[in-house]
Amino acid sequence: MAKVSSGAVPSARQGRISARTGKPLKAPPEVEESVFHAAERSAEFFDHLRAHYREARRTAVEISTDMKVLLDTGEIYDSGSATICNISPSGALLGNVKLGKNHYPLAPFKLELVMNGGDYEGIGIEALPVRFEHKIRGLGVKFHEIFVSA
């Protein structure tokens, strides 16, 4: 293995914490006692580690929606349906997406979702795609605008 020529060396580490569980990973006993147990008891610390990649917590739901895929020009590229699997104030995860063309456009696009049924009937969301979730034939979206459909 080649040495780094810049003279930089990694910082000394007394121990590590799992980002998933907040528990210590192979820490010396004195470090584990003084640092990790205090951090483990701190709800803010654990929550920060566990949810550092989300703007807000998501709530599991099952809401059917009508979906339109809109190009940046405003043209409707395709339409279909989806199920909102979880939702937060800033975004949602769509699952079981069914589109007429069975694919998304290569050009930039946004989604228009109109919820069906119960308390959600007629609530619409304009959203931007942020990630694909292949296991559930889904799509993660970030809300751009919320409206009420007539």
C-alpha positions in Angstrom: 0.0 0.0 0.0 1.4 3.4 -0.9 1.9 6.1 1.7 0.1 9.4 1.4 2.6 12.0 0.4 0.7 15.0 1.8 1.6 14.0 5.4 -2.1 13.9 6.3 -3.1 11.1 8.7 -6.5 10.0 9.9 -7.8 11.5 13.2 -7.3 9.4 16.3 -10.5 7.5 17.1 -11.5 6.3 20.5 -14.6 4.4 19.3 -17.4 4.4 16.8 -21.2 4.5 17.0 -23.6 2.7 14.7 -25.6 5.1 12.6 -28.4 2.6 12.5 -28.8 1.6 16.1 -26.9 4.3 18.0 -25.0 1.6 19.9 -21.2 1.5 20.3 -19.1 -0.6 18.0 -16.0 -2.3 19.5 -15.2 0.6 21.9 -12.7 0.4 24.7 -14.5 -0.1 28.1 -13.6 3.3 29.5 -14.7 5.2 26.4 -17.9 3.2 26.1 -18.8 4.0 29.7 -18.0 7.7 29.5 -19.2 8.6 26.0 -21.5 6.1 24.4 -23.9 5.5 27.3 -24.5 9.2 27.7 -25.1 9.5 23.9 -27.3 6.4 23.9 -29.6 8.0 26.6 -29.9 11.2 24.6 -33.0 11.0 22.4 -31.8 13.9 20.3 -28.5 12.3 19.6 -30.0 8.9 18.6 -32.7 10.6 16.5 -30.0 12.6 14.7 -28.1 9.5 13.8 -31.1 7.5 12.7 -32.9 10.2 10.6 -30.1 12.4 9.4 -31.2 12.0 5.8 -34.8 13.1 6.1 -36.3 16.5 6.4 -39.2 15.1 8.5 -40.5 11.8 9.8 -42.7 9.7 7.5 -46.0 8.2 8.5 -47.1 4.9 7.0 -50.4 5.3 5.1 -52.2 3.6 2.2 -53.9 6.2 0.0 -54.8 5.5 -3.6 -54.1 8.3 -6.1 -54.6 9.2 -9.7 -51.3 10.2 -11.2 -50.2 12.4 -14.1 -46.6 12.6 -15.4 -46.0 16.2 -16.6 -43.1 17.4 -18.7 -41.5 20.7 -17.9 -43.4 22.2 -20.9 -46.7 21.4 -19.0 -47.6 18.6 -21.5 -49.1 15.5 -20.0 -46.7 12.7 -20.9 -48.6 9.8 -19.3 -51.2 9.1 -16.6 -52.1 6.2 -14.3 -52.4 5.4 -10.6 -50.3 4.8 -7.5 -50.6 4.2 -3.8 -49.0 6.6 -1.3 -47.1 4.2 1.1 -45.8 6.8 3.5 -46.0 10.5 3.8 -44.4 13.5 5.6 -44.9 17.3 5.4 -42.2 17.5 2.8 -42.6 14.3 0.6 -44.0 10.8 0.1 -43.2 7.4 -1.2 -45.4 6.1 -4.0 -45.7 2.4 -4.5 -47.4 0.2 -7.1 -47.1 2.9 -9.8 -49.1 1.9 -12.9 -48.6 4.1 -16.0 -50.1 3.6 -19.5 -46.7 3.7 -21.2 -45.1 1.8 -18.3 -42.1 4.0 -18.1 -41.0 7.5 -17.2 -39.8 10.2 -19.7 -36.1 10.9 -20.2 -36.8 14.6 -20.1 -37.2 16.3 -16.7 -40.7 15.8 -15.3 -42.9 16.4 -12.3 -46.0 14.5 -11.0 -49.5 15.6 -10.3 -51.2 13.4 -7.7 -54.9 13.6 -6.8 -55.9 11.5 -3.8 -59.0 9.3 -3.8 -61.2 8.2 -0.9 -62.2 9.3 2.5 -60.7 12.4 4.1 -58.2 12.8 1.3 -60.7 13.0 -1.6 -59.7 15.7 -4.0 -56.5 16.8 -2.3 -53.8 17.3 -5.0 -50.1 17.4 -4.9 -47.5 18.6 -7.4 -44.3 16.8 -6.7 -40.8 16.3 -8.0 -39.2 12.9 -8.2 -36.2 12.3 -6.0 -35.5 8.6 -6.2 -36.8 5.3 -7.6 -37.8 2.4 -5.3 -37.7 -0.6 -7.6 -38.8 -3.2 -5.0 -42.2 -1.7 -4.7 -42.4 -0.3 -8.3 -42.3 3.1 -6.7 -40.9 6.6 -6.6 -39.9 8.9 -3.8 -41.2 12.5 -4.3 -40.7 15.9 -2.8 -43.7 18.1 -2.6 -43.7 21.3 -4.6 -47.3 22.4 -4.3 -50.5 21.2 -2.6 -53.9 22.1 -4.0 -57.6 21.1 -3.8 -59.0 19.6 -7.0 -62.5 20.6 -8.0 
